[in-house]
Amino acid sequence: MNKHITSTQNAQHYTWGDQCDSWYLLRSDSLAVIQERMPPGAAEQMHYHDRAQQVFYILQGTATFEVENETVTVQQGQSIHFAPKMRHRILNNSSTDLHFLVISEPKSHGDRVNV
């Protein structure tokens, strides 16, 4: 059995938006697990995924989500699920960094439609 321990110290890293960080903890065609950090005031563009469903799990901080025409607050230790084609975006309206996991099945990269 091939055991590989992954963390933000050794995972593939990329940046997006306004100084947001992402680390691939698992990257395959059928499943992606990404740990992310958003600084205060950062926001993602509204979008949806044609095929991928996603779960966002908040590790630290408070996340604000715009989901379709609703605003939802998700606290540390809570998660939120988005079905395919559900319009959503995440915002960090707090004064501290937001840390969270994004779990996508199948992978969401290449499956995103900005609105």
Summary of the structure (lengths in Angstrom):
residues: 115
radius of gyration: 13.7
end to end distance: 42.9
largest distance: 46.2
contacts: 320
relative contact order: 0.28
helix: 0%
strand: 55%
